[in-house]
């Protein structure tokens, strides 16, 4: 079933009105017809099952069939502070991170980042990264589209993350898995959690010492992981821990 996102103001008592680029996608690309069922999520968190009732070049109207109570979001909000990797690894992290339930992705320019983005390049990348987030949100039936933030400096990221309930930093020199197990077991519903992932070159000594002031340092095992693997491993572990709590 195809999914689309709308603003709350586009949802009426009986119908939803879809506008913008999704209109062409529904009619010209997917070639959908009246009577077909779609899933719609709103910026306010509403989830709806609808039947297309009218297609025009300007809008698509869909009749509301059901308002399911099922929730696809994690019970905690995970903010991923990602040291900008080279190549297409950031795209992979965003796609898989959204599938795993991340709430927000914040690209961070760190000392050992190979990629350096000027203002124009950063704006272009963020636009593309946000489109990847939206596509992954639709595919994984998320109730919201995770935001890809503007590029932060390390100090900006640290200051922002310090205001959250918990901050986690996987680090290759951390000892043992005990701290990771304890940290995952202590995750709480309704909280904001920051995760810092270093770039290919890792954290500088200054960065890791600085982030230790606000973060719990954990190990992801005995092997050295690539930056994108470390991000996905951490998010997958957190998703499992949080959703197992939901089942208890």
NORNOR-V325424 format. One record per backbone hydrogen bond with DSSP energy under -1.0 kcal/mol. CO is the residue of the C=O (numbers start at 1). NH is the residue of the N-H. If there is no record, write none. Layout:
# NORNOR-V325424
CO/NH ; CO/NH
This chain:
# NORNOR-V325424
2/39 ; 4/41 ; 6/43 ; 7/10 ; 8/11 ; 10/17 ; 14/64 ; 15/12 ; 16/62 ; 18/60 ; 20/23 ; 21/25 ; 22/26 ; 23/27 ; 24/28 ; 24/29 ; 25/30 ; 26/32 ; 33/36 ; 36/52 ; 38/50 ; 39/4 ; 40/48 ; 41/6 ; 42/45 ; 46/42 ; 48/40 ; 49/65 ; 49/66 ; 50/38 ; 51/63 ; 52/35 ; 54/61 ; 59/56 ; 60/18 ; 61/53 ; 61/54 ; 62/16 ; 63/51 ; 66/49 ; 75/190 ; 77/193 ; 78/103 ; 78/104 ; 79/195 ; 80/106 ; 81/197 ; 82/108 ; 86/89 ; 88/92 ; 89/93 ; 90/94 ; 91/95 ; 92/96 ; 93/97 ; 94/98 ; 95/99 ; 96/100 ; 97/102 ; 98/101 ; 104/80 ; 105/149 ; 106/82 ; 107/152 ; 108/84 ; 110/113 ; 118/122 ; 119/123 ; 120/124 ; 121/125 ; 122/126 ; 123/127 ; 124/128 ; 125/129 ; 126/130 ; 127/131 ; 128/132 ; 129/133 ; 130/134 ; 131/135 ; 132/136 ; 133/137 ; 134/138 ; 135/139 ; 136/140 ; 137/142 ; 147/105 ; 152/109 ; 153/157 ; 154/158 ; 155/159 ; 156/160 ; 157/161 ; 158/162 ; 160/163 ; 161/164 ; 166/194 ; 167/216 ; 168/196 ; 169/218 ; 171/174 ; 177/181 ; 178/182 ; 179/183 ; 180/184 ; 181/185 ; 182/186 ; 184/187 ; 188/191 ; 191/77 ; 192/165 ; 192/166 ; 193/79 ; 194/168 ; 195/81 ; 197/83 ; 199/202 ; 204/208 ; 205/209 ; 206/210 ; 207/211 ; 208/212 ; 210/213 ; 211/214 ; 211/215 ; 216/169 ; 218/171 ; 226/230 ; 227/231 ; 228/232 ; 229/233 ; 230/234 ; 231/235 ; 232/236 ; 233/237 ; 234/238 ; 235/239 ; 236/240 ; 237/241 ; 238/242 ; 239/243 ; 240/244 ; 241/245 ; 242/246 ; 243/247
